[in-house]
Each structure stands twice: as C-alpha cells, then as structure tokens.
C-alpha cells in the first residue's frame, strides 16, 4: 500500500474548523499538502496555505499536534499520513489554485458535508478536544487558599 506524507493546518475560529475541497472531488479536508523533495514541514505548510488560501501562516501561532494516518480520500490503496499543526493565518481565506471551495465546518452541529476519512476519523476528535478546552478552561484559582 502506498503512503502519502502530508502536513496540515488545524485552524479553529469560534466553533468552526476551516476545511477545503479540491477541484473534481467531493470530500473536504484540512488545508495543507504534500511536501516537495527536501522540503521541511513548516515551509511546506507556509507554501500550501499561500497557494491554497492566499493567506500567510502565522508562524508564531503554530503548535505541533502529532502525526495521524488514515485511508486516502481520492487515491485507492493509499494511506495518508499527516503531520498536524494547530495555528492561525493572516488574511481572509480565499479558494485558489486546486481548491474549489472553502468551508467553515461547525464543530457543534451534525455533519452537513462529506469529510475525508482522515478528517472524519482522526482530526475531528482532536478539533473537538480543543473546542471543549476553549469552552471550559480550567480555573486553577478555584479552591486554593
């Protein structure tokens, strides 16, 4: 089985996760993409965000979240492995190049769109964890004397 190595951006604004859909496909995925030969993760993510969304990646906001693997959405007999970063962008996201549609997915509502397996099975639980931690932050001052 073939394995694709990618890097992706988890961008949550309020209760929404930024997703993209490539031309001639039906499923939504995270912005990001495959690394060129010899390319490092962060420069790849910066390049992909610029190409796909016409925005700049806010490098200081990036936090590595780990590596996630699932079946590829559009390539048979292929796994996709994504090195995931949580972060922010500068500018207003606009579909560009191979991206046909941008969607702000509401993490608090039932799924109204078709998600890539990696997003559905691996990324959504991570996004929901971050959303929950933002809505219910720990208050370390409670109960202390």
Buried (B, 14 or more C-beta within 10 A) or exposed (E): EEEBBBBBBBBBEEBBBBBBBBEEBEBBBBBBBEBEEEEEBBBBBBBBBBBBBBBEBBEEEBEEBEEBBBBBBEEEEEBBBBBBBBBBBEEEBEBBEBBEEBBBBEBEEEEEEEBBBBBBBBBBEBBBEBBEEEEEEEEEEEEEE
